[in-house]
Amino acid sequence: MKISCIIVNWNLKYLPRLCIEALKRSKTDFPFEIIVVDNDSRDESLEYLEQMHKKGDIILVHSGSNLGYGKGNNLGVRYAKGKYVLILNPDVSVESDTLQKLVDYAEKHHETGVLAPQLFYFNGQIQDSCRRFMKPADLVIKRTGLKKIGFFKKKVDQYLMEDYDHKTTREVDLVTGACLMLPKEVFEKVHGFDDRYFLFMEDADLCRKVWNAGFKVVYYPEARALHYHKRLSGGSLLGLLRQRVFWIHLGSAIKYFWKWKGKPLPKHN
């Protein structure tokens, strides 16, 4: 088995269907498997997943509760038989050649620990899915109206790598967790996602651990995938404070910066 595609679902309605059907259309010269961890869904997505499991199209793992993103993926990887694990959001649809291109690159570049395709939205806009290591202020600026103001805009543009042509392959500090591939042995070597993050920051933490383990994090736009949903975006500060997801993100950010406090950032080209 070459790739184990890991998907974590929690009440995401029709999105797992789009994600799985796109994977099934993949054209590869190797076998791959689809493992879905369901975090105790109660909507129509669960019925679809159970049907796919009965047909043998997927392996369905019932977590029994909402474990969160990182812990859910860690559970899925335990069932993985592939040389590589593809961590995939349910709201991401790969193109027919995405898996093949990712594997072809990884097989030629054994120093790569995390490999991520280019993500784009339905309107064709390229997502800023590769980043530089952030500072606490970067996260605040990105999610408020401050990002439109001169000095603050320059800071967030630096963090989001707006100075970089997102059509060329390069080593990056980190990539977002919506779609990324790792050799399973690398995932296990760094002990997977830190499950203290319920949601958010687990991808930045994983990439930092991979760099520290002596492997590279690479953004590879030759492979592409469609991302249906944008992450939490900016707006008024008051509006953000009313969102539960904002407080989850804030909690994860505090855990991240506390964990890495005083530790040097990985150096690379």
SVG drawing of the C-alpha trace seen along z (x, -y; Angstrom):
<svg xmlns="http://www.w3.org/2000/svg" viewBox="-29 -52 49 56">
<polyline fill="none" stroke="black" stroke-width="0.4" points="0.0,0.0 1.5,-3.3 -0.8,-6.0 -3.3,-5.9 -5.6,-8.9 -6.8,-10.0 -10.0,-12.1 -11.6,-13.3 -15.3,-14.1 -17.6,-15.7 -21.1,-16.7 -19.9,-18.0 -22.9,-16.9 -22.1,-16.5 -18.4,-17.4 -17.0,-13.9 -18.8,-12.7 -17.1,-15.3 -13.7,-14.5 -14.1,-10.7 -15.5,-10.8 -12.5,-13.0 -10.1,-10.5 -11.8,-7.6 -11.3,-9.4 -7.5,-9.5 -5.4,-8.0 -2.4,-6.3 0.0,-3.4 -0.2,-2.3 -2.9,-1.2 -4.1,-3.5 -6.7,-3.3 -9.1,-5.8 -9.5,-5.9 -12.2,-8.1 -12.4,-8.8 -15.8,-9.9 -15.9,-12.1 -19.4,-11.0 -21.3,-12.7 -25.1,-12.9 -25.9,-14.2 -26.3,-12.7 -22.6,-12.4 -22.5,-9.4 -25.0,-7.4 -23.0,-8.0 -19.7,-6.9 -21.3,-3.7 -22.5,-2.9 -19.0,-3.4 -17.6,-1.2 -20.0,1.6 -19.1,1.4 -15.4,1.7 -14.6,-1.8 -13.3,-3.1 -12.3,-2.1 -14.5,-3.8 -13.3,-4.3 -15.8,-5.4 -14.0,-7.5 -17.0,-7.5 -16.6,-11.2 -15.3,-14.5 -11.6,-14.0 -10.7,-17.1 -8.6,-17.3 -5.1,-16.2 -6.2,-13.4 -8.6,-12.2 -5.9,-12.0 -3.6,-10.2 -6.3,-7.6 -6.7,-7.2 -2.9,-6.7 -3.0,-3.7 -5.0,-1.9 -2.8,-3.0 -1.0,-0.5 0.5,-2.9 4.1,-4.0 2.8,-7.6 -0.1,-9.2 -2.1,-11.9 -3.9,-14.2 -6.9,-15.5 -9.7,-17.8 -13.2,-16.7 -13.7,-20.0 -10.7,-19.4 -11.1,-17.6 -7.9,-16.4 -7.4,-16.5 -7.1,-13.2 -3.3,-13.4 -2.6,-14.9 -1.8,-11.6 0.5,-10.5 2.4,-13.8 2.9,-13.8 4.2,-10.3 6.5,-10.8 8.1,-13.9 8.4,-12.2 10.1,-9.1 12.8,-11.3 13.3,-13.6 13.7,-11.4 14.7,-14.3 11.1,-15.6 9.1,-15.1 6.0,-17.1 4.8,-17.7 1.8,-19.9 0.0,-20.6 -1.2,-24.0 -4.7,-24.7 -7.2,-26.9 -10.7,-28.1 -13.7,-27.5 -13.2,-30.9 -9.7,-30.0 -7.9,-32.1 -4.8,-30.4 -5.0,-29.9 -2.2,-31.2 -1.5,-27.7 2.2,-28.0 3.5,-30.3 6.5,-31.5 6.7,-30.8 4.3,-33.1 4.6,-35.5 1.6,-36.0 0.9,-39.4 0.7,-37.9 -2.4,-35.8 -4.1,-38.8 -3.4,-41.0 -4.6,-38.4 -8.0,-38.0 -8.8,-41.6 -9.2,-44.8 -5.6,-45.7 -4.4,-43.7 -5.6,-46.5 -3.4,-49.2 0.0,-49.9 2.5,-48.7 0.3,-45.8 -0.4,-44.8 3.3,-44.4 3.7,-42.2 0.9,-39.8 2.0,-39.8 5.4,-38.6 3.8,-35.9 1.6,-34.8 4.5,-34.8 2.9,-37.4 6.3,-38.1 6.6,-34.6 5.4,-33.2 3.0,-30.5 3.5,-28.7 7.0,-27.5 8.2,-24.7 10.2,-25.6 11.0,-24.8 8.7,-26.6 8.5,-26.9 5.0,-25.4 1.9,-24.4 -1.7,-24.4 -3.1,-21.0 -5.9,-20.9 -3.9,-18.7 -0.4,-17.4 1.5,-14.1 4.2,-12.5 6.1,-9.3 4.4,-7.2 7.7,-6.6 8.3,-10.4 4.8,-10.9 5.6,-8.2 9.1,-9.5 7.7,-12.9 4.8,-11.2 2.2,-12.6 0.0,-15.6 0.2,-16.9 -3.3,-16.1 -3.3,-18.8 -4.5,-21.1 -8.2,-20.4 -8.3,-22.4 -5.8,-24.9 -2.0,-25.2 -1.5,-21.4 -0.2,-21.8 2.3,-24.5 3.4,-22.4 3.8,-19.3 5.9,-21.1 8.2,-22.5 8.7,-19.0 9.4,-17.7 12.1,-20.3 13.6,-19.6 13.8,-15.9 16.0,-16.7 13.4,-16.6 12.1,-19.3 8.7,-20.9 8.0,-21.5 5.2,-23.4 4.7,-21.7 2.3,-23.6 2.6,-21.1 0.1,-19.1 -3.2,-20.8 -6.4,-20.4 -9.7,-22.4 -10.5,-23.7 -14.2,-24.5 -14.1,-26.4 -12.0,-29.3 -10.6,-29.2 -11.6,-31.7 -11.1,-35.1 -10.8,-38.7 -13.5,-41.0 -14.2,-43.3 -12.6,-42.4 -16.0,-42.5 -17.4,-40.1 -14.5,-37.7 -14.9,-37.7 -18.4,-36.4 -17.3,-33.3 -16.6,-30.1 -14.1,-29.1 -12.1,-32.2 -11.7,-31.2 -10.7,-27.6 -8.0,-29.1 -6.8,-31.4 -6.5,-28.5 -4.4,-26.6 -2.2,-29.6 -1.5,-30.0 -0.5,-26.3 1.7,-26.5 3.7,-29.6 4.0,-28.3 5.3,-24.9 7.9,-26.5 8.8,-29.4 12.6,-30.1 13.3,-27.3 15.1,-28.4 13.3,-28.3 14.5,-25.6 16.9,-27.0 16.6,-26.1 17.1,-27.5"/>
</svg>
